[in-house]
Amino acid sequence: MCDKEEPCVVEDVADFIKLYSDGSVVRGAEPPLLSPADEYNFVPFKDIVFDPKLGLWARVYLLPETKTRVPVLLFFHGGGFCVLTAASPIYHYMCQKWAATLGVIIVSVNYRLSPEHRLPAAYHDAIAALHWIDSMKTELGGGGGEAKTGAVEVDPWFHSHADFRNVFVAGESAGGNIAHHLGIISAAKVEIKLKGVILMYPFFGGEERNPSEISHALPYFNVDMTDTMWRLALPLGSNKDHPFCNPLVETSAGSLVLPPMLFLIGGRDILKDKQLQYCEFLKGCGKQIQVRVFEEEGHGFAVMKMEEALRCISDFIKMEIQ
């Protein structure tokens, strides 16, 4: 029981986040970067605020020798909706490597975190980021060229190098969940067209336990952790069969013309079964999806072991660009 004078812990994901009875939140230290920190430092980046009112910003990466227009890839980081940022070392390194390998403009979006900002706040931030990209495209008249007079200031990197005909969205874990919802939303908004959505082991769930949640549980990633993250992220009073968590509940995906989707799934991920169930649902609806299962990998593998995942992503982008 909580002491009336001192707040007590009401939710605890060890080493990640603690929620106290007074509503205060304490987050743990950033996870260490296992790769050489300066390996891709030759890739420039800049932080751009795209919504001053909410303090929303994105970290943008572009190879210095880029001379042509290249696709734009919005990226959403993981962390169970509750921890980490676009500036976290593991994602900063990841995005520099992606920019160097894929040859695209990477826009790593810093969305608001739960429980201070429960879902759908992160989805709203993702929509705002996509509208920001779309507004710059509008100012430049579509694929690029001379900027028109308007309220949106077009950043020089986008003005000179962005191919707005080829905008992709990617996300890792919770970011994969965000990318999925952004793909669904964009399909319902004809003014914003995505060329493809890349879902790396998206953070899905449901009230019914799947076999993979038990057979592939690890001390640092198990159902107790995911249950707590969802309690912190979902609207108050919701359970894991909320559509934000379970894509097979009240989904509109079957009735929409979705962008092409690439799923990267770890064969030893506790979330594998739910991810594959959703892939089968999309296939049954005739949707254009590719599924790659990395049999020996667990949740989060694309952050630590990028090479094969990057090859899949590169092939997908090359296939879909105009």
Secondary structure, DSSP 8 states (H G I E B T S, - for coil): ---SSS--EEEEETTTEEEETTS-EEE-------S-TTTTTTS-EEEEEEETTTTEEEEEE--TT--S-EEEEEEE--STTTS--TTSHHHHHHHHHHHHHH-SEEEEEE---TTTT-TTHHHHHHHHHHHHHHHHHHHTTSSSSS--SSSS---HHHHHHEEEEEEEEEEETHHHHHHHHHHHHHHH-TTS--SEEEEES-----SS--HHHHHT-BTTBSHHHHHHHHHHHS-TT--TTSTTT-TTSS--GGGS----EEEEEETT-TTHHHHHHHHHHHHHTT--EEEEEETT--TTHHHH--HHHHHHHHHHHHHH--
